Amino acid sequence: MDLGISGRNAIVCASSRGLGKGCAISLAKNGVNVVVNGRDEAVTNATAAEIRGTSDVEVTPVIADVSTVEGQQALLAACPQPDILVNNNGGPPFRDFRDLSRADMMEGVTMNFATPIELIQAVIDPMIAQGFGRVVNITSVTVKRPVFGLDLSSGARAGLTAFLAGVARSVAQHNVTINHILPGYIDTDRLRGGLGYNAQQNNISEQQAAENLANDVPAKRFGNPAEFGEACAFLCSAQAGYITGQSLLLDGGLYESNF
């Protein structure tokens, strides 16, 4: 299906690896020029080169921490008026809530709440002016389903979801949409790091922790960044203009609900 976004421009935050990379690849395959971002210069440049090798689009690597003002300025300098913004960022590490300091909590809120809002503030009015805009926020299944040790990440991302609920509806008349994708157990570096924490807590091997976790999922497997990216690309499509303020679960059926 032609998604109707060829020639558009996108900023994909934290896209040198994992979920963000999956989104950048899928957008590029659909003709979107992408700004890819990461803090590791070698990894980010390698991702940019990989995308250039498979898609005939402009790919601009930006080495920056998106949580900082300087990092956001660098992204916006590379693409001042994006048609598409994919908000993504690392989250606080697995940790017992008792061990969280005030500084830890402020850092988590900055990463997973304030940063995406700041970027949306920067791009929303140009999107409105041109009559097209797509914002996709990568949050987590933990917004709906608690995971022990990810309380800070869950709280910040749930707050972002609530904050943007009204915002999404206030700009919908301008063909600007704001949606969220809630990944479950997608096979990324972050998931693998969590398996180490799980193994340590339960005194088992990481392989056993992985098998246990996958067996909790009705699909009996972890998701992969490529299928995640395809969902993101669709939410950025011309055809998705009537979808806004929604949270799309990509979790293999992990979150159990009738509605």
C-alpha beads as a LAMMPS data file, in Angstrom:
LAMMPS data file: protein, C-alpha beads

259 atoms
258 bonds

1 atom types
1 bond types

-500.0 500.0 xlo xhi
-500.0 500.0 ylo yhi
-500.0 500.0 zlo zhi

Masses

1 110.0

Atoms # bond

1 1 1 0.000 0.000 0.000
2 1 1 1.258 3.459 -0.906
3 1 1 1.205 5.364 2.399
4 1 1 1.147 8.732 0.654
5 1 1 4.141 10.146 2.519
6 1 1 6.914 9.894 -0.070
7 1 1 8.974 13.085 -0.025
8 1 1 7.993 13.971 3.521
9 1 1 10.600 14.735 6.172
10 1 1 10.861 13.030 9.550
11 1 1 12.816 13.364 12.769
12 1 1 13.122 9.986 14.458
13 1 1 14.578 10.368 17.929
14 1 1 16.895 7.754 19.421
15 1 1 16.916 5.861 16.135
16 1 1 20.450 4.506 15.904
17 1 1 19.223 1.133 17.185
18 1 1 16.166 -0.719 18.485
19 1 1 12.625 0.553 18.075
20 1 1 13.634 3.952 16.729
21 1 1 15.799 2.338 14.064
22 1 1 12.905 0.120 13.035
23 1 1 10.726 3.211 12.595
24 1 1 13.382 5.097 10.615
25 1 1 13.892 2.144 8.256
26 1 1 10.171 1.737 7.599
27 1 1 9.650 5.448 6.971
28 1 1 12.620 5.542 4.603
29 1 1 11.278 2.546 2.677
30 1 1 8.130 4.591 2.154
31 1 1 10.070 7.492 0.657
32 1 1 10.453 9.662 3.750
33 1 1 13.677 11.608 4.284
34 1 1 14.814 10.829 7.808
35 1 1 16.945 12.397 10.495
36 1 1 18.406 9.559 12.546
37 1 1 19.693 10.246 16.013
38 1 1 21.849 8.627 18.628
39 1 1 24.564 9.377 21.163
40 1 1 27.091 6.895 19.804
41 1 1 28.636 8.415 16.679
42 1 1 29.836 5.147 15.154
43 1 1 26.514 3.355 15.660
44 1 1 24.455 6.316 14.424
45 1 1 26.545 6.772 11.292
46 1 1 26.385 3.031 10.597
47 1 1 22.586 3.121 10.850
48 1 1 22.439 6.094 8.500
49 1 1 24.628 4.260 6.004
50 1 1 22.482 1.142 6.270
51 1 1 19.311 3.098 5.517
52 1 1 20.943 4.886 2.580
53 1 1 21.897 1.489 1.188
54 1 1 18.314 0.268 1.086
55 1 1 16.282 3.425 0.386
56 1 1 16.593 6.269 -2.086
57 1 1 16.016 9.043 0.459
58 1 1 18.031 11.681 2.268
59 1 1 19.351 10.394 5.588
60 1 1 20.875 12.833 8.060
61 1 1 22.613 11.526 11.179
62 1 1 22.563 13.756 14.260
63 1 1 24.798 12.777 17.157
64 1 1 23.045 14.151 20.210
65 1 1 21.243 13.393 23.450
66 1 1 17.625 14.256 22.697
67 1 1 16.978 14.857 26.407
68 1 1 19.127 17.996 26.326
69 1 1 18.236 21.410 24.955
70 1 1 21.350 21.265 22.782
71 1 1 20.354 17.891 21.419
72 1 1 16.883 19.088 20.496
73 1 1 18.337 22.171 18.824
74 1 1 20.641 19.972 16.759
75 1 1 17.728 17.838 15.568
76 1 1 15.653 20.867 14.649
77 1 1 18.602 22.487 12.883
78 1 1 18.864 19.368 10.710
79 1 1 15.123 19.411 9.990
80 1 1 13.501 22.707 11.026
81 1 1 9.964 21.827 9.909
82 1 1 9.424 18.064 9.997
83 1 1 6.225 16.597 8.635
84 1 1 6.701 13.639 10.970
85 1 1 8.082 13.442 14.500
86 1 1 8.728 10.115 16.167
87 1 1 9.444 10.681 19.841
88 1 1 11.616 8.015 21.377
89 1 1 14.154 7.957 24.172
90 1 1 15.835 5.568 26.499
91 1 1 14.114 5.009 29.803
92 1 1 15.293 4.690 33.391
93 1 1 16.955 1.347 34.107
94 1 1 15.218 -1.437 36.005
95 1 1 15.331 -0.476 39.662
96 1 1 13.371 -1.042 42.840
97 1 1 11.339 2.101 43.513
98 1 1 12.832 2.275 47.016
99 1 1 16.208 3.016 45.482
100 1 1 15.046 6.009 43.410
101 1 1 16.423 9.357 44.476
102 1 1 14.796 12.680 43.642
103 1 1 17.494 13.209 41.007
104 1 1 16.650 9.826 39.465
105 1 1 12.981 10.743 39.305
106 1 1 13.649 14.132 37.740
107 1 1 15.871 12.520 35.123
108 1 1 13.176 9.974 34.264
109 1 1 10.523 12.659 33.928
110 1 1 12.845 14.726 31.732
111 1 1 13.585 11.789 29.438
112 1 1 10.104 10.341 29.029
113 1 1 7.748 13.250 29.692
114 1 1 9.288 16.706 29.232
115 1 1 11.497 15.927 26.213
116 1 1 8.739 14.712 23.859
117 1 1 6.501 17.588 24.884
118 1 1 9.265 20.102 24.179
119 1 1 9.795 18.682 20.706
120 1 1 6.073 18.707 19.965
121 1 1 5.920 22.338 21.074
122 1 1 8.656 23.118 18.550
123 1 1 7.067 21.418 15.530
124 1 1 3.309 21.573 16.019
125 1 1 2.547 25.040 14.658
126 1 1 4.389 24.531 11.346
127 1 1 2.514 21.248 10.977
128 1 1 -0.762 23.079 11.547
129 1 1 0.187 25.799 9.065
130 1 1 0.875 23.292 6.275
131 1 1 -2.168 21.135 7.036
132 1 1 -0.252 17.928 7.666
133 1 1 1.570 16.500 10.643
134 1 1 2.130 13.141 12.263
135 1 1 3.501 12.683 15.773
136 1 1 4.105 9.186 17.103
137 1 1 5.321 8.706 20.655
138 1 1 6.968 5.426 21.565
139 1 1 5.862 4.709 25.126
140 1 1 5.416 1.235 26.649
141 1 1 2.935 -1.498 27.478
142 1 1 3.744 -0.571 31.085
143 1 1 1.472 2.452 30.660
144 1 1 -1.359 -0.097 30.875
145 1 1 0.333 -3.064 32.562
146 1 1 2.808 -2.642 35.424
147 1 1 6.235 -4.234 35.234
148 1 1 8.179 -4.413 38.478
149 1 1 11.274 -2.252 38.341
150 1 1 9.997 0.066 35.592
151 1 1 7.781 2.190 37.816
152 1 1 9.486 5.485 36.983
153 1 1 9.402 4.848 33.244
154 1 1 5.752 3.767 33.466
155 1 1 4.720 6.818 35.437
156 1 1 6.455 9.306 33.149
157 1 1 5.068 7.713 29.992
158 1 1 1.552 7.484 31.433
159 1 1 1.805 11.160 32.282
160 1 1 2.818 11.943 28.702
161 1 1 -0.174 9.998 27.398
162 1 1 -2.567 11.929 29.610
163 1 1 -0.941 15.277 28.826
164 1 1 -1.263 14.775 25.076
165 1 1 -4.826 13.459 25.114
166 1 1 -6.296 16.947 24.960
167 1 1 -3.505 18.305 22.769
168 1 1 -4.183 15.654 20.120
169 1 1 -7.814 16.620 19.894
170 1 1 -7.052 20.337 19.759
171 1 1 -5.034 19.983 16.532
172 1 1 -6.958 17.195 14.771
173 1 1 -8.920 19.627 12.591
174 1 1 -5.640 20.610 10.903
175 1 1 -4.804 17.058 9.750
176 1 1 -2.232 16.818 12.527
177 1 1 -2.383 13.615 14.548
178 1 1 -0.704 12.552 17.777
179 1 1 -0.649 8.876 18.678
180 1 1 1.317 6.468 20.844
181 1 1 2.712 3.008 20.227
182 1 1 3.025 0.822 23.312
183 1 1 5.640 -1.878 22.780
184 1 1 5.520 -5.040 24.799
185 1 1 8.455 -7.424 24.726
186 1 1 10.284 -6.342 21.578
187 1 1 13.733 -7.859 21.068
188 1 1 15.965 -4.827 21.663
189 1 1 18.997 -3.981 23.780
190 1 1 16.680 -2.600 26.448
191 1 1 14.761 -5.862 26.639
192 1 1 17.996 -7.813 26.907
193 1 1 19.133 -5.533 29.711
194 1 1 15.879 -6.213 31.522
195 1 1 16.418 -9.939 31.159
196 1 1 19.670 -9.564 33.064
197 1 1 17.821 -7.819 35.882
198 1 1 15.104 -10.481 35.849
199 1 1 17.660 -13.294 35.917
200 1 1 19.464 -11.748 38.850
201 1 1 16.253 -11.183 40.818
202 1 1 15.106 -14.773 40.288
203 1 1 18.498 -16.486 40.425
204 1 1 18.139 -17.997 36.951
205 1 1 20.068 -17.759 33.684
206 1 1 19.302 -15.035 31.152
207 1 1 18.276 -17.719 28.667
208 1 1 15.737 -19.087 31.135
209 1 1 14.539 -15.560 31.883
210 1 1 14.009 -15.011 28.143
211 1 1 12.074 -18.257 27.759
212 1 1 9.904 -17.465 30.770
213 1 1 9.150 -13.984 29.467
214 1 1 8.315 -15.154 25.952
215 1 1 6.008 -17.833 27.348
216 1 1 4.035 -15.098 29.141
217 1 1 3.100 -13.675 25.738
218 1 1 0.138 -15.290 23.948
219 1 1 2.112 -15.056 20.688
220 1 1 4.871 -17.094 22.427
221 1 1 7.652 -14.915 21.079
222 1 1 9.221 -11.494 21.342
223 1 1 8.306 -8.887 18.772
224 1 1 10.921 -7.429 16.440
225 1 1 11.776 -3.812 15.586
226 1 1 10.880 -4.279 11.910
227 1 1 7.213 -5.062 12.570
228 1 1 7.132 -2.258 15.114
229 1 1 8.468 0.139 12.483
230 1 1 5.774 -0.850 10.010
231 1 1 3.068 0.053 12.523
232 1 1 4.736 3.401 13.076
233 1 1 4.889 4.081 9.334
234 1 1 1.174 3.406 8.991
235 1 1 0.315 5.842 11.793
236 1 1 2.351 8.427 9.860
237 1 1 0.513 7.727 6.612
238 1 1 -1.997 9.859 4.758
239 1 1 -4.556 7.109 5.366
240 1 1 -4.198 7.422 9.154
241 1 1 -5.463 10.983 9.291
242 1 1 -8.603 9.962 11.183
243 1 1 -6.657 8.205 13.951
244 1 1 -5.540 10.458 16.776
245 1 1 -5.133 10.395 20.530
246 1 1 -4.822 6.607 20.458
247 1 1 -2.470 4.150 22.144
248 1 1 -1.680 1.169 19.918
249 1 1 -0.467 -1.915 21.756
250 1 1 2.172 -4.021 19.997
251 1 1 2.546 -6.737 22.591
252 1 1 1.529 -10.080 21.100
253 1 1 -1.586 -10.103 23.281
254 1 1 0.301 -9.607 26.539
255 1 1 -2.111 -7.010 27.930
256 1 1 -5.357 -8.832 28.643
257 1 1 -8.466 -6.758 28.092
258 1 1 -11.801 -7.055 26.342
259 1 1 -11.658 -3.497 25.045

Bonds

1 1 1 2
2 1 2 3
3 1 3 4
4 1 4 5
5 1 5 6
6 1 6 7
7 1 7 8
8 1 8 9
9 1 9 10
10 1 10 11
11 1 11 12
12 1 12 13
13 1 13 14
14 1 14 15
15 1 15 16
16 1 16 17
17 1 17 18
18 1 18 19
19 1 19 20
20 1 20 21
21 1 21 22
22 1 22 23
23 1 23 24
24 1 24 25
25 1 25 26
26 1 26 27
27 1 27 28
28 1 28 29
29 1 29 30
30 1 30 31
31 1 31 32
32 1 32 33
33 1 33 34
34 1 34 35
35 1 35 36
36 1 36 37
37 1 37 38
38 1 38 39
39 1 39 40
40 1 40 41
41 1 41 42
42 1 42 43
43 1 43 44
44 1 44 45
45 1 45 46
46 1 46 47
47 1 47 48
48 1 48 49
49 1 49 50
50 1 50 51
51 1 51 52
52 1 52 53
53 1 53 54
54 1 54 55
55 1 55 56
56 1 56 57
57 1 57 58
58 1 58 59
59 1 59 60
60 1 60 61
61 1 61 62
62 1 62 63
63 1 63 64
64 1 64 65
65 1 65 66
66 1 66 67
67 1 67 68
68 1 68 69
69 1 69 70
70 1 70 71
71 1 71 72
72 1 72 73
73 1 73 74
74 1 74 75
75 1 75 76
76 1 76 77
77 1 77 78
78 1 78 79
79 1 79 80
80 1 80 81
81 1 81 82
82 1 82 83
83 1 83 84
84 1 84 85
85 1 85 86
86 1 86 87
87 1 87 88
88 1 88 89
89 1 89 90
90 1 90 91
91 1 91 92
92 1 92 93
93 1 93 94
94 1 94 95
95 1 95 96
96 1 96 97
97 1 97 98
98 1 98 99
99 1 99 100
100 1 100 101
101 1 101 102
102 1 102 103
103 1 103 104
104 1 104 105
105 1 105 106
106 1 106 107
107 1 107 108
108 1 108 109
109 1 109 110
110 1 110 111
111 1 111 112
112 1 112 113
113 1 113 114
114 1 114 115
115 1 115 116
116 1 116 117
117 1 117 118
118 1 118 119
119 1 119 120
120 1 120 121
121 1 121 122
122 1 122 123
123 1 123 124
124 1 124 125
125 1 125 126
126 1 126 127
127 1 127 128
128 1 128 129
129 1 129 130
130 1 130 131
131 1 131 132
132 1 132 133
133 1 133 134
134 1 134 135
135 1 135 136
136 1 136 137
137 1 137 138
138 1 138 139
139 1 139 140
140 1 140 141
141 1 141 142
142 1 142 143
143 1 143 144
144 1 144 145
145 1 145 146
146 1 146 147
147 1 147 148
148 1 148 149
149 1 149 150
150 1 150 151
151 1 151 152
152 1 152 153
153 1 153 154
154 1 154 155
155 1 155 156
156 1 156 157
157 1 157 158
158 1 158 159
159 1 159 160
160 1 160 161
161 1 161 162
162 1 162 163
163 1 163 164
164 1 164 165
165 1 165 166
166 1 166 167
167 1 167 168
168 1 168 169
169 1 169 170
170 1 170 171
171 1 171 172
172 1 172 173
173 1 173 174
174 1 174 175
175 1 175 176
176 1 176 177
177 1 177 178
178 1 178 179
179 1 179 180
180 1 180 181
181 1 181 182
182 1 182 183
183 1 183 184
184 1 184 185
185 1 185 186
186 1 186 187
187 1 187 188
188 1 188 189
189 1 189 190
190 1 190 191
191 1 191 192
192 1 192 193
193 1 193 194
194 1 194 195
195 1 195 196
196 1 196 197
197 1 197 198
198 1 198 199
199 1 199 200
200 1 200 201
201 1 201 202
202 1 202 203
203 1 203 204
204 1 204 205
205 1 205 206
206 1 206 207
207 1 207 208
208 1 208 209
209 1 209 210
210 1 210 211
211 1 211 212
212 1 212 213
213 1 213 214
214 1 214 215
215 1 215 216
216 1 216 217
217 1 217 218
218 1 218 219
219 1 219 220
220 1 220 221
221 1 221 222
222 1 222 223
223 1 223 224
224 1 224 225
225 1 225 226
226 1 226 227
227 1 227 228
228 1 228 229
229 1 229 230
230 1 230 231
231 1 231 232
232 1 232 233
233 1 233 234
234 1 234 235
235 1 235 236
236 1 236 237
237 1 237 238
238 1 238 239
239 1 239 240
240 1 240 241
241 1 241 242
242 1 242 243
243 1 243 244
244 1 244 245
245 1 245 246
246 1 246 247
247 1 247 248
248 1 248 249
249 1 249 250
250 1 250 251
251 1 251 252
252 1 252 253
253 1 253 254
254 1 254 255
255 1 255 256
256 1 256 257
257 1 257 258
258 1 258 259
